[in-house]
């Protein structure tokens, strides 16, 4: 236990309080922090000769980042929430009641409970810089500001606070100043503490000119109604606890006194903390942090192979995407090989996507400079011997792969890393085609590559750890979010997806309307329903996969046999151009004994199909960590972030206990 808040009183009677949660990268409201803050408040309440206080962080890039999310995620009962919130509210009320002015001197992240603390202070001064971010982002982790944020921020800046809170926006110092959240700015190279003390002296002298008008909330009802409509549009009609309860806290709380508003906020905050969606969202937040930096997933002490040139085999849909992401995220030269007829269309497509990125200011260099690093060829010319990494993205047929690897291995160096973008052929099955198979692994991208964050890094039976680490390094260079798995049919994402598709097809064969099955999953939070997904990826693709798995899926056999490969692929599938189900497709659905299901039963059934596969993947050691599965399904299939992944959601809903008698995540 350390002293987090330490005060030095200068000769002029100005108290400088430095706070630092020692041993942690960021300041958060820990138990030690609250104890130390209570001691400081007691000192200030009894101190004589202290004319005012400046609060400043002892960390170089962080002011105060709010509450500890790990502790919040472990809270299970209302009394536990209430005890935590009592720390916040009693401490902040005491701070507000001090007879002396206080100034928050902000640099780095001032977020959540950090900004709520700063809002209680008499004034706020912030140092400009790329690391200074100010806001209440709790909504992004399934929560909302529960330490006064929903009440104090709107009273400070008016109804614009509602949108800031509901969108979880984090603002640079200058924008926060324009809105009135911050009273003074200090240039990036300025002395924040000196400026903070000067500002405090102005407040004491009454010359600071702080503007604290009483805000007009006479139009609150219409503002709230507009905000509610915006929430439902963003969530596709789902009434998620965090934004809806935050809105209620502001709608009700801003019509009464501050103390009454704080009580209203506190009650709704307890409700949201205990919601499954909050725990799911917090889990997603931690999953994101775990995979944000692939270097952290490499073997400790590993030094990656320097990549000076990357080559791609195949200039089709996937090859083009891999080229785009390599070019735009690195300064590496990229060599692409395909048949002559594929080269110019491939280059034109790459150029088109890069032009679009440039228009949106998502490129850091001119398009011409990016394209200048791309070389296309239809022969294994002098470029391949100098390649450090070759990513194969040719036609998904093992005979084609064998021919390509045989040709490739005659020209590349022995230390060149070789990776396949295969989506269905096992890495181990292709390894004999590659000389020195230890340098061969899988890196499965998702389409469209330049929009999808996820890659699956696949370890075949002979893939070395060095190769896996080097592929993680490549994923980091091209800004992908990787999961690592062992060789497995469908790897992780497709292995989880196809059983869900099979179950969804069974439901429509049992007489449940396609619209109902799809609607059940979009209301669950998926971006599209399972039948529409089959149509969009191309109905022939899952049909071929099921054949390979030895599964006789009669409906897909009928639909593909009728030449319906999907609306985008052949102009006909399950759906018409207006989005409705094609009546002609209904006649092709196989018949099973009828069984009418509710939307909730459909949701549970499809989740169960996924979770059973997830359990099997864990049991067989395809992944070493359950979190790899949830990362894959959230960022690979669009599983709703507020549910934390299928395995976490199974834990939160009791499904894992029901099916297997235990949870997937440790307590």
Steps between C-alpha positions, in 0.01 A plus 500: 500500500649832393409865538338589169415866574787706642480873576769762527393842627705781354583827679217687326251254649447313173468126549638283219355150512678241289325169453661182372382139529848355536569185298211552257542640151195722543336671794164346584272513800633205700422428866838649589417811300172550685664449841775745415250752361291477819813574706577799278145634534521472878827692488346774283186524712709573809792684340563867565688727268420301184342746257435256215612173348630388160460129419755361254597147395840354576488289184650637178212414265196445718284717722236260631331229294203426723390186679673162486297301245625163620358566845171626353466187286524282811220677688198270534254668741334838548654552848848452346427766238359730765812470717720597204278790401495625857876545474456718192202705613607563858855592389380731225239664724772573756720644225215722380439623855856619565507871586798557271518491117648202320650463154547181297819533292449246223750331274459162336183297529229656715218255453197360680542531874804718432292764324221461756759586766618800296141620453465533878799735511445874479690525171684291243815575304638260236828463318465447127662197342418179316471306827252738663152358458202615704164326516254256650545184288324257736226428246763322289543236769130449573485750788425870538649772723388412852703740714312815406584522130142482371404785735802730523607507134158605361469762773841633396465505117130438434328242280807435275620289794225247425650408164853496642395252767288280272776475241781463755702766320854580608604854412834672451566783742415777250158351421427452870589866549266613219214313664573649840616181671848647540549862610863556397744347252877464533709448182663159454840634607367710788533460877167355611562525872610864484199584282271308737626697801460829313144402405426415862626841610259661250211299647597603853522865392165481321650594163482162324171586329370146520175463310253281683158596359189316612418278204159501335347153492153609388541301175637194679208274406547550126881473526463172687251364247739582218785335687292190562422470130872533426584223745247261348628575152860431606405176678262387223205516738663334800437673834840447659510574874788750503377765255134462594563530874747784450234687307243437772744621767551827312134543404381461857802640684527829314145594601578494872776624730859378464481288814176337382649450154805329647274259688311418179828443314625274777192277488516455124875445513449208739258348251737536208805362684309182581382451141645216295565745219735703721701191588503391136615844385776514760619158386514627141698801620758269659506275190572806288783605730647150491517494118561869426875436497588165339859543617378422852385159372847405374746288696665717762833632374429402139668720238291495178655435163546830316260522207641686201270359233164322511368288213142391438398207280162564342340830403138404552266634767709394799839567341393854413391563857827369644693725259290804597556454873872432461552804279296745707629395843868448421761656273598157368524415130241240402534249216188324360490203265200379300407419142547795258125561463463556877772761544351820356151444650673432832705820483191702402308362796782574746526852362125554532495398868809707581347803325194463720719483809689810391175692456412411859852596613581145608832485317819653635663540156383577143332216311762517224774444758313201641437348157866550408590231755277243326658271240288251305629201308382180336833324550725413794745773408787652692265643763418172672854406610509824700160449665499460879135395521270347240125490561320250277143591401432280197195290411377285787586159354778285638634399157546867408670564835741208444603632157547857625710400803718276285573789264546750781743296707738471204557877500465634856772498766507229765420754772202657318178465704212343307139547612172383353179701507302176467156499659435126489804291404704390805847649533635157591363355174691761297823496704658212297485724191732754668871443546598563865137476622589658835490839326146433370183604681155644440380859507129502422361842409133596489328681216515782420854493637543877526185530714524189719739518794532130574758249379537140614864397540508122461755256633534178297658190649843604371468879529774640722435745782736739323268498197195567717679792667606639164143478370382683811758767421364528144147528642621785720667677205177493296291593807300182532351342809627141512394184673730198509364149453615153407399335176130416501223463244371855460766615750300699762260743333365279222499201734261696723301650211406193298319311781296817558413505128401132509271564798344808334429299184340231713270759656371619163458137391280455807271775378639807676497793254836619370409852613438380855827307526701794367310753712569299815873538446499866395297576813764304690752747356652323198554726196305261273297186552645156417295439183585840357866438587490173302353691206757779521811280520372286211274202565737266317778567752334351812352231272852390399621522860214278620581246230861502619377445856289204385175686575204457265325838521199452276379862483835632382527212255160594356575873483845462343363235263246757381783738412438728798845585634395819679357832391842666464664198340246381242208743530288243680508353848274501802422872464378754246666836435253677731621286790191281521508121474470370143179292482660270242771408751242386756406204281860379518511476882507139614223381732544376854234431763366846594623666821408860576761687700494837674771756422654432841512125426663569164760723664578243767512215248745676269716614790500145636620368163793742510584443864510120463761542227687750716515246782632237258764746370615557858495131591714407197748780564433682173537815708669533837276778625120537483549869427642413157158359406312809612745734323453299181120506508469867600745634241448227240121459503377821662375334819357786712766667712252545787482122537876450534526209255302174484700326772474793741130542424448130570656561842291812566170336402566172681513304172850366569389366838186354344693321224827407671465567872775761505592841363756566229654809661671478840318671784 
